[in-house]
Amino acid sequence: MAATPSMEEYRARIQAREKHIHESWIKAMEARIVRDELTKCYRGEGVNSLQNCKHLAEMYVGMVRDNKVGPIFVDG
């Protein structure tokens, strides 16, 4: 059996968990901003959206793949 962690170990673990959650939240919000810009681009560009919005689409897919945040396609 593992010994009960000391108070310092417990605090360090809690702090590491909070840091991880904070960084994950920031990555999720960055992906949301890119997704919103991609949506605006698609709606604004019309038939030329595949060419003119490609950079945003590639950026968003990369963020979702690397950061494992949110679905690629969202209704709304």
C-alpha positions in Angstrom: 0.0 0.0 0.0 1.1 3.5 -0.8 1.7 5.9 2.1 -0.6 8.8 2.5 0.8 11.8 0.7 2.1 14.7 2.7 0.4 18.0 2.7 3.1 19.4 0.4 2.7 16.6 -2.1 -1.0 17.1 -2.0 -0.7 20.8 -2.6 1.7 20.2 -5.5 -0.7 17.7 -7.1 -3.6 20.1 -6.8 -1.5 22.9 -8.2 -0.4 20.7 -11.2 -4.0 19.7 -11.8 -5.2 23.3 -11.8 -2.4 24.3 -14.2 -3.3 21.5 -16.6 -7.0 22.5 -16.5 -6.1 26.2 -17.1 -3.9 25.3 -20.1 -6.6 23.0 -21.5 -9.2 25.8 -21.2 -7.0 28.3 -23.0 -6.4 25.8 -25.9 -10.1 25.2 -26.1 -10.9 28.9 -26.2 -8.3 29.5 -28.9 -9.9 26.7 -31.0 -13.3 28.3 -30.5 -12.1 31.6 -31.7 -10.6 30.0 -34.8 -13.8 28.1 -35.4 -15.8 31.3 -35.2 -13.5 33.0 -37.6 -13.8 30.0 -40.0 -17.6 30.2 -39.8 -17.5 33.9 -40.7 -15.1 33.3 -43.5 -17.2 30.5 -45.0 -20.4 32.6 -44.8 -18.7 35.7 -46.2 -16.8 34.2 -49.0 -19.6 32.2 -50.5 -18.4 30.1 -53.5 -14.7 31.1 -53.0 -14.7 29.9 -49.4 -12.8 26.7 -50.1 -9.8 28.7 -51.4 -10.0 31.8 -49.2 -10.7 30.0 -45.9 -8.3 27.1 -46.4 -5.7 28.5 -44.0 -8.3 28.8 -41.2 -9.7 25.3 -41.8 -6.2 23.8 -41.7 -5.4 25.7 -38.5 -8.6 24.6 -36.8 -8.2 20.9 -37.8 -4.6 21.1 -36.4 -5.7 22.6 -33.2 -8.5 20.0 -32.7 -6.1 17.1 -33.6 -3.2 18.4 -31.4 -5.2 19.7 -28.4 -8.0 17.2 -28.5 -10.6 19.9 -28.0 -14.2 20.0 -29.2 -15.8 18.6 -32.3 -14.7 19.7 -35.7 -18.2 20.4 -36.9 -20.7 22.2 -34.6 -24.3 23.1 -35.4 -25.0 26.7 -34.9 
